């Protein structure tokens, strides 16, 4: 029982959770007990309590019906006071319901005293002020249905109405989620299904259509559960708020907050300069000499208005700096009250506030960046196409870069594909904003390891950018740089190198030698030198890039970490094993600290450190770390991402180093098949996988297979990489070893058993996996 031994109970919660309905149910239960002869009620008074005059009127009517002495029909206030005093002393059991208190202070003087022990007060309110608890009052907060409660309600309601066929178990949870588990809304929705004979699937389609209005989908005539009001009225009754809001900012703040993600948005959004400027224009202007002006809005006024909205349960907030939440249906109802001619200004103000709050580097506040991404996506969806007209708001592109910076590559692809469709529909295929969207998608494809898609899109984007924007436009330079990276990912080493040299020259000419974009171009070119086997050039340029990035961007900038990582790779390629190992240990520690343990860049650093352990002969450490890297990459990037294939290849190398010959061979056969399927037969990584499998054949004593495959690897390496590439030189060395082994097998064996040679002669140089 809600009373739980207290003489006064307050049911608190936002509109639509069933406070009044529960109060009515309790009142009926007590009344029916009295009629059945059990201890029940003798006097039941129900007073609407949004205004003291309503309570006074109801009390006066009760006094007249009870024929209390001293009651005059012309003096309601006196009659109400007589009724209150009678309640204090009567022995008759009574219940007074004060429904929907909006101003506890104004009602306090009309709150009955149940001191005699025969009566009690049951109140309902949206508020949860301290004033409503204490003094023997129990404050009970009512919430939303759980998923199980919503599911059970919908099944029972439709079955009881004789329409069990309208209940779809697969869609019931979706319906409850869309209606945010609000009891009032679920009651209205169920009645709508019954009245219209709609399936849940059809109703969900209407509900998700932003053009549909709640008043139509949850109509007042569907109030079959006795909530006593329309959904929209229950959700956003603003009269009390307007009275209590001295700042006159509550309603415009409510409009802004209604466009945000119901899960929560940063409270700091509404004290950013864009939000304060907008809020100042929402209040009536004042006269200053011959012109009007809008006085500035202070942060304290914003906090006061938010406190008012919290008080009346229109928003929820755990502390005054915690994220602000708004019930999804309340937000939708509020959005429907925003005048059409102001929606664009409100939405773009919200976007400006989001963009102004975004960290310069996402990793500096990952939680804030994630919240801003979610809120931008929600804002765009519920106001489309406002953020695209007349120009695309920069926060649209910011979400894309934020997702890729966070290593959420698949989410970035899905977001960029949707953004590209939007931009193409609104602006057309040749609009600069659409070109930007295509560039973002190409980058996301590249990060996700979808090499061919990145390359195909990158070539088209570059051609279109040069045609529409010109060869030296910033977006064209970005497209050219991205395409060079895609050439490298696709194994087209010389094309990547040639284009990378052009990009660097263009960047130095247009934006200067120290611009971050120029440093990136220099870094990418160093990578291309490494891919082309020009080890010393890669190393020299890598040292310059790292020094420049430390000087310009700082030691902990993600781009500086990349430069440090790339230089360590160059040290490894140059055989400077200890320097590579020392630098890679630092890179891994820095990335774990700055980006987190599961960021793809951190996985790269862990993989590279395992390589250094292998180069240093620390076989078990390399193997342990490579097993972890493979598991992490399969979990985070997927089984077919090129980085995952590389991790699988590296683990096979560790198996070989550890003498686990068959495990190395089995894994290398899988790696080669995957590389041929995903990157193609001529990709440099595929050549390396083929070389490594030949090594495993040799290790397993399958000399002829090693020889046959080694001949193919050498021919392909000379054709694709050139005769002097380090990988080609290793392939030539390996083939010579296989040839010597094959010759040894074919020659008569005259050695004694104690001096018989191995299949690979001890005089031969060791075969080298890549």
N, C-alpha and C positions, 0 to 999 in steps of 0.2 A: 504494500500500500504506500502511496506517495507520502502520506502524512508522517509515517515513521516515528510517531510519538511526539512530534512537534505540534504546537497549536497553530502555527502559521507556516505555509509552504508556498514557495515562489518557484514557478516553472519558467525557466529562462531558455531562450534560443532564438535563432533567426526565424524569419517568416517562413511558414510552410512546413515546419517540423511537427505540427500537431499539438501545440500547447493548448489552444482553446478546445480542441477536440478531446484531448485527454481530460481537461478540467470538466467538460460536459459529461464525459463518460463516468468520471468519479461522482459527480453530482447526481446523475441518474441512478447510479448504483446505490448511493446512500438513501436517495428518495424511495427506491423500490424496496429497500430493506424495511423502511418504516411502514410501508403499505402491507408488507407481508407479516408484520407483527414483530420483526426483529428490531434491535436497537438501531434506529436510523435517524432521519431528520424530521424536525417539526417545522423549521423555518429555513427556506432556501432563497437566497437573494443573489441575482446575477447582475452585476453592474459593469457596463462598458466604462473603462477607466482611462481613456485617452485624454479626458478633460475632467477636472474636478466637478464641473456643473453636471456632467452626466451622472456621476456618483451621487451627488446631492439629490437630483431628481428621483433616482431609483430608491434611495433611502427614504425620501419623503413619501413616496408611494407605498413603501412597505409599512411605514408608521401608520398611514391612513388605513391600510387593510387590516393591520393588527389592532386598530382602534385604540392606539395608545393615548393616554390622557395628556392634554396640553398641546395637541397637534392642531394647527390651523391650516386649512387648505390654501390659504393665500400666502403662507410663509414657508417656503420649501426648506430654507436653511435651518430654521428653528425645528421643523419637523424632523429633518435629518439628524440634528443633534439629539433630539429626544430618542430617536431610534438607536443611535450609538450608545447612549446611556442605558437603554433597556437591554441591549446585548450584553453589557458588563455584568448585569445582575440577574438576568433571567435563568431559570432552571431548565428551560426548554432547549433541546438540542438544535443547533443552528449551523448553517454554513453560508459564508459570504464569499462570492467569487468576484474578484477585481480583475477584469479581463483586459489585457493589453495596456498595461501601465506604460506611459511614455515619459512622465515626469514624476519620479518617486517623491521628490520634495513637495510638489503640489498636492499629492495624494496623501502624504503622511498624516495630515490632520484629520483625514477621513478613514483612517485605518482602524477597524474595530479591535477592541481589546477582549481577548478570549480568556481573561483572568479567572472567570468563574468555572472554567473547565468544561462547560457544556457546548462550547462552540469553537469554531476554528475558521481561519481565513485561508483561501486558496487564491493565489494571484498568478497572472501570466504576464510576461513582458519580453521584449527583445533585449532588454538591457541586463547587465550583470554587475551593476554598481555595488560597491561595498555597502551602501545604504540599504540594499535589498536583503542582505544577510545580517546575522547578528540579532539581538533582541528576541531570541527564541525562534527566529525564522530559519527554515531550512531552504537553501537555494539549490534547486535541482536543474542541471543543464540538460536539455534535450538535444539530441543530435539527429543525424541522418540514419536511414536504414542501412544496415550492413548488406553486403551482396546477398547473403543467404536470406535475410529478411525480405529484401526487395523481390527476390526470386519467388519466395513462398507467397508473398502478397499477390503478385501478378497471377500466379497459378490459381490461387484460391478465388480471387475476384472474378476472373474470367470463367472459371468452372461454376461458381455459384450463380453466375448470370445465365448459365445454360449455353455458354459458347467456349467450351474447352478447346475446340479446334483453332481458336484464335491465339492460343498460347503456343509459342514456339520456344522450346528450351534453349535452342542455339542462339536465339535473338534476345531472350529475356535479359541476360546480363548486359548486352549492348544497350538495350533500352534503358535499363537502370543507370548505366554509366552516362549515357547522353543526358538523362534527367538528373544526374548528379545525386542519385539516391534520395531525392527529396520526397517525403511521404505525400505532401499535397500534390505535387506534380504527377507522381505515379498514380494517385487516385484519379486525377483528371484524365490522364492518358488512358488508363484502363476503361474509363467511361466512354472516351472518344472511340476506342476500338470497338466497344460493344454497340454504341449508337450507329457508327458508320460501317460496321462489319469490315473494318480494315485489318489486314494482316500486320503483324509486327514489322515485317520487312518493308511494307509500303509506308507505314507510319514513320519508320526510321528515315526513309528517304525524304519525307516531308520535313521531319525535324531537323535534318542536317542541311537542308536548303536554307541558306541565310536570308533568302527573300521571304520565307514563311514567318508569320508573326505568332508569338506565344498565345495571344488572345484567341487565335483561330485553332491552334493545336491543343490548347488547354483551356477550353471555353468555360465561362462562368456556369452555364447550364449543365456542366459535367461534374458539379460539386455534389456527388452522390454520397460522399463519406461524411458530410456535415461539417466541413471546414468553415463554411459561412462566408466565403469571399472568393473573388477571382484570384487566380495565381499571381498575376502581375500586381494586383493591389496588395496582396499579402507580402510580396517580395520587396516592394520599393515604396511603401507609404512614406512620403517625405515631409509631411506637415510638421511633425514633431521636430525633425531635424532642422527644418527651416527656422523654427522658433528658437531653437537652442544655438544656432550657428551665428555667432556675432561677426565672424570673419567674412561671411557671404562667399566662402570658397568651397563649402562642402559639396554643393551640387556639381560645379565644374570639376572638382577632384574626383567625384564619383564617376563622371563621364570618362575621364582619363583612365581611372582604374578599371572600368568595365571593359576596356580594350586589351587588358593584360591577361596573361596566363592565369587561370583560376588557381593553379597550384601555388602560385606566389610570385611576386615581383619585388625588387628592392625598393624599400621606402625612400631611399636617397634619390630615386628618379624625380620626385616631385619638388625637390629643393635644388635641382640643377638650374642653371640660367635659362635654358629654353622653357622649362616648365614655369618658372617664376614670371618670365615675360608674358607667357600666354595667360596665366592666371590673373595678372594685373589687368588684362583687357576684358576679363569677364565681369568685372564690377563696373557700376555706372561711373563714367568719367566725371572729373571735377573741373571747375573753371579756374584757369590761371590767366589773368589779364584777358586777352581777347581770344584765347584758344582753350580747348579742352585738353586735359591730360589724364593719364591713368597713374595714380600713385603706385609706387612699387609695392610688391607683396613681400613680406618678410618670411623667413624660414619659420619663425615662431607662429605666425598666422597659419601657415600650412600645417604645422604640427597640431595646432588647436583644432583645425577643421578635420583632420584625420582622427583626432581623439573623439570628436563628435560622431563621426561615422562609425567608429568602433563601439561607442556607447550604445548606438541603436542597431548594432549587429549587422550593419550593411557591409562592413569589412571585418576581417579577423586579423589579429596581430598579437603575437605572444609577448613582445615588448615593443616599445616605441621605435626601436631601430630594426626589429626583425622584419622579414619579408611580409608583405601585405597579401592576404588572400581574400578572394571574393567568390561566393558560391556561383557556379557556372550559370545557373538559371537566373540568379539575381543580376549577374553581369549582362546576360542577354536581354533581360527586361529593361535594364538601364540603357543599353545601347539603342533600344527601340524608342527611347525618349529623346535621343540626341537629334536636334533639328538637322534635316538633310543638308541645309546650306552651311552648317558649321562642322559637319563630320570630317571633312578634309583637313580643316585647321586643327581639330582635336587629334586626329590620327597622326598627322605629320609632327605635331608637337610631341606626342608620345614617342615617335621615332627619333626625333631630335634629342629628346632626353635620354633615350637608350644609347644612341651613338655617342653622346657627350660623356656618358658614364663608362664606356667600354675601356678596359685597361689597354695601354699601349702595347703590352705583350700579354697574351692570354695567360701564360703560365704564372704571371705575377698574382693573379687571383682567379684560379680555375673555376671556383664555385660561382663567382660573379659572372664570369664569361658564359658559363653554361646557362645561368638564369637569363642573361640577356639574349642568348640565342633562342631559348624557348619562347621568350616574350616577343621577340621580333617575328618569329614564325606565326605565333598566335595572332599578333596584331595584323600581319599581312593577310592572313586567312579571313579574319572577321571583318576587315574593311576593304577587301579587294574591290576595285583596282587602285585605291587611293594612293598607296605608296609608290605606284608606277607612273602617276600622272601629276603634273606635266612631265616630270623627270623621275627617273628611278632613284629612290632614296638610298644613300650610301650604306645604310644599315643592312640592306638586302645583300649586297656583296660581302659585307663584313661577316655575316653568318657563314658564308662559304669558306673564307680564309680562317675563321675561328675553328670550324670543324676540322679542316686539314691540319691546322696547328695542333689540335688536340689528338691527332692521329685517328680520327673517326672517319676513315676514308669512304666506307660504304654509305654512311649517312650523308657525307658530302656529295657523293655522286647522285643520290636520290634527290637531295635538295637542289643541286645544280641543274639536274634534268627538269625539275619542276619550274625553277626560276627561268630557265631558257625558254620553256614553252610559254610562260607568262609574258616574257619580254618580246618574244617573236609575235605573239598575238596582239600585243598592245602597240609596240613600236615598229614592228616589221623586221625582216632578217638583216637589213643593212644598217640598222641604227647602231650608233656606238655602244649603247647600253647592251644591245643584243650581242655585239662582238665581245664585250666584257664577260657576259654570261657564258659564251662559248669558250673563252679562254679559261674561265674558272672550271668548267666541266672538263676540259682537256687536262688541266692540272690534277683534278681529282682522279681522272682515269689513270694518269701516270702514277700518282701516289698509291693507288689501289692495285698496281701491277697489271692493269689492262693495257698492255703495251701497244698493241696494234690500233686499238680504238683511240688512244691518246695521240698516236702518230697521224692517223688519218684525219682526225679532227684538227690537230695542230697545223697540218699542211693547208687545210681549207681556210682556217682562221687567218693564217699569215697572208695567204693570197688575197683574201677579202680585206684585211686591214691595210695592206699596201695599196689596194685599189681605192678604198674609201677614205682612209685617213692619211695616206702618204707614208713614204718609207721611213721617215724619222719621227713619226708620232710615238708618244710614250707607249700606247697600247700596242703598236706595231713592234716596237722593240721587245716588249714583254712576250708577244707571240713568237718572235724570232728566237728569243732565248729559250722559251719552253719547247720549241720544235727541236732545237739543238740537243736539249736534254732527252727528248723522245728518240732522236736518232741514236744517241748513246745507249738508251735502254733497249732499243731494237737491235743493237749490235752493229749498227752502221757507223763504224768508228770514224772513218775519214770524213764522212758528211758531218758528223757531230763536231769534229775538230775544225773543219773549214768554217762552219756556221758559227761556232763558238768564237773563233778569232774575229769574225766580222762583228759579232755582237759586242765583244769587248772594245773594239776600235770605235764603234758607234757610241757606246756608253761613255767612253772617255771623252769623245768629241762633244757630245751633247750635254751630259750632266756633270762631267768632271771626274777626275781620277779618284776622288775620295767618296763619291756618292755610294750609298749602300747597294744600289743596283749595279754599279760598276764593280764593287767588291764581289758581288754574286757572280757577275760575268767572269771575273778573273778566277774565282773558285771553280766554276764550271769548266773553264778551259783547262785548269790544272787537272781536273778529273779526266778530261778527254786526252790529255797528254799521257796520263797513267794508263788509260784503256788502250792507247796506241803503242804502249811499250816504251814511251820516251820518258824513262824513269827520272832522270836527273832534271829535265825541264819541269816535270810535275812537282818534284820536290822543291826546286828553287821557287816556283810560283806559289806553291802551298805555304812555304815559310813567309813569303811576302804577304799573302792574304791573311794569314793568322795575325801577323804583326799589325796590319792595318785594321783588322776587325777589333782586336783588343784595344787599339788606340781610339777608334771612332765609336764603337758600339759597346765596349766594356767586356770584361772577362766572362761574364755569365750570360751574355745574349745568346739565344739559340743559334744564330748564325755564326757566332764565334765558336761555339761548341762544334758546329759542323766543320769549320775550318780546322779546328784542332784534331778532329776525327780524321779528316782527309789527309792531313799532314802525317798522322800516325800511319795511315795506310801507305803513304809514299815511303816512309821509313822502312816499313815492312817489305815493300817491293824492292827497295835498294839493299836489302839484306842487313839493315841496321836494327837487328832484332831487339836489343835491350831498349834502345830509344823508342821503338814502336811500342814495346810492352809498357814502359813507364808512362807514355803519353796516353795509351789506351786505358790504363787503370784510372788515370785522372779523368778522362772523358766519361767513363762509365759512372764514376762517383758523382761527377757534376750533373750528368743527365738524370740519374736516379734522384738527386736532390732537387733539381729544378723542374724536370718534366714528369717525374714519377716512374715507378718501376715498370709499368706496362706500356709506356709510350713507344711507338715503333722506332723512334730514334734511339731510345734506350736499349731496345732489343738489338739494334745494329751495333751499338757500342759493346754490348755483351758478346755478340758474335765475333766482333773484331778482336776483343781481348782473348777469346778462346783461340782464335787464329794465332795470336802471339804466343800463347801457352804452347801450342803445337810447334811453332817455329823454334821455341826455346827448349824443346824436348820434354816439356812438362805434360806428358801424354795423358795421365789420368785427370789432371785438372782441365785440360782441353776437352776431354771426352765428357766429363760431368757437366761442364758449362754448355757444351753443344747440345747435350740432351735436353737441358733446360730451355735453351733458345728455341729448339725445334718445337717443343711442347707449347711454348708461349706463342710462337708465330702461327702454329696451327690454330690455336685458340683465338688469337686476336685478328690475324690477317686472312686466315683460311688456308686450306690445304694446297691450293694452286697458285697462291701469290708467288711471284718470282723470288721474294726474300725467303719464303718458306722452302722453296726448292733449293735455294742456296744453303739454308740451314741443314736440309737433309743431306746435301752433298758434303758439307763440312763434317757432319756426323759420320758419314761413311769414311771420310779420310781418317777420322780418329779411330774408327774400328780397325782400319788398315794399320795405323801406327801402333795400335795395341795388339796386333797379331791376330785379331779376330777376323780371319780372312774371309770366311763364308758370309758373315754378316755384312762386311764391307761390300762384297760382290753382289749380294742380294739387293742391298740398298742402292748401289750404283746402277744396277739394271733398272730399278724403278725410277731413279732420278733421270736417267737418259730418256726413258720413255716419256716422262712428264715434260722434260725440256723440249723434246721434239714435237710433242703435242701442243704445248703452250707457246713457245718462242720460235719454233721452226727448226729445221735441220741445220741451217747455216749460222745460227746465232752464236757469237763467241762463247756464251755460257753452255750452249749445247756441245760445241767442240770440246770444251773443258770436261764436260760430263762423259763424252766419248773417250777422251784421253784417260780419264780416271777409271773407266770400266776396263780399258785395255790394261792398265796397271794391275787391276784386280785379277784379270785373267792370268797375267804373268805371275802374280803372287800365288795363285791357285795351281800353278803348273800347267795351265792350259795355254801352252806357248804359241801354238799355231793361231789360236783365236786372238791372242794378244798381238801377234805379228800382223794378221790381216787387218785388225781394227786400227793398229798403230799406223799402218800404211795409209789408211783412209784419213786418219786424223792429221798426219803430216801434209798430205795433199790438200786437204780442206784449209788447214792453217796457212799454208803458203798462198793459196788462192784468196783467202778472205782477209787475213791479217798481214800478209807480207812475209818475205823470207827472213827478215831480221827481228820480227816481233819476239819478245821473250817467250810467249807461249809456243811459237813455232820452233824456237831453239830447244825448248824442253821436249817437244814432240819428236824432234829429230834425234835427240839424245835417247829418248825412250825407245824409238824404233831401232836404233843401233843395238841397244841392249837386248831387245826381243830377238833381233837377227842373230846375235851372238849365241843366245840361248838355244835358238832353233838349230844352229850349226852344231852346237855341243851335243844336242840330242841325236842328231843324224850321224855324227862321227862314231866309229867303233870305240867302245869303252875299255881301255886297257888298264885302267887304274885298279888298285886293290880296293876292297870294300871300305877300308879306313880312310882312303884318300879320294873316293868318288866325288866328282863335283856336283854341286847343286845344279838345278835346271838353269838358274841365272848364274853365270860364272862369277867368282869372287872378284875377278879383275874388272868386271863391267861396272860402269857408274850406276848408282841406284836410279831406278825409275822414279819419276816425280809426278805425283798427283797435283792437280791445279785447283 
